[in-house]
């Protein structure tokens, strides 16, 4: 949730907040694989993500997650 202000559509937040980065680091240590699924499923929970920002989040926080570039949001049909 700390990252939502940075990654949601229309955000004008220039950089990921510190709380976001510390929370992201914890997730990466315990459940890194859930990040892609979270990004893909965000629309199901009423959250519209800016995927460019979402996928840049780890590098903004100085974290390397190589597989994250393969994430794509789920298309609504």
N, C-alpha and C positions, 0 to 999 in steps of 0.2 A: 504494500500500500504506500510505502514511503516513495516509491518510484512513479506512482501514477501521475503526479503532477508533471513529470518530465516526459512520459511516454504517451499520454493520451492525445488524441487528435485535437489540434487547435492550441496546444500548449505553447506558451511563450516563455517558459522557464528555460534559461540559457544552458544550464548544466545540471547534471544529476545531483540532488542534495546528498550531503554526507550520510544521513540516515539511510538513504536508499542504497548507497554503496556498501555500507556495513551489513545491511540486511541481505543484499545480493551475494556478498562473500559467504555468508552463512549458508545460504541456499546452495551455492555452488559446491561447498564442502560436503553437504549432506544429500542433496537431491538435484544435482545439475541437470539430469535428464528431464525433469519436470518443467524446465523453463520453456522449451519448445511447445509442449502441450499447453502450458498456460497462455502463451502468446496466441496459439492457434485457436484456443477456446474462449478468448476474451470476449468476443462478440456474443457468445451464448449467455454471458453474465451481464450484458448491457454496457460493456466497456469498449469503446472504439479506440484502438491503438494506432498510433503512427508507427508502422512497422519499421521504418527507417530508423527512428529514434530508439525503438525497443531493441532492435538488433545491434545498435551502436552502444547500448547501455554498458555492457561489460568493458569495452575499450574506454568509455568515459570514466569508468571506475578503476581502470588499471588492472582488469581481470581478463585472462585469456580463456575463452571457451570456443575452441575451434569449430565444433559442430553447429553452433548457434546460427551461423550463416545459412544453413540449410533449412531453417524454419520458414514456413509460409503460413499466412493466416488462412483459415478455412473460409472458403467462398460460400456465401449464402445463396441458395437456389430458390 
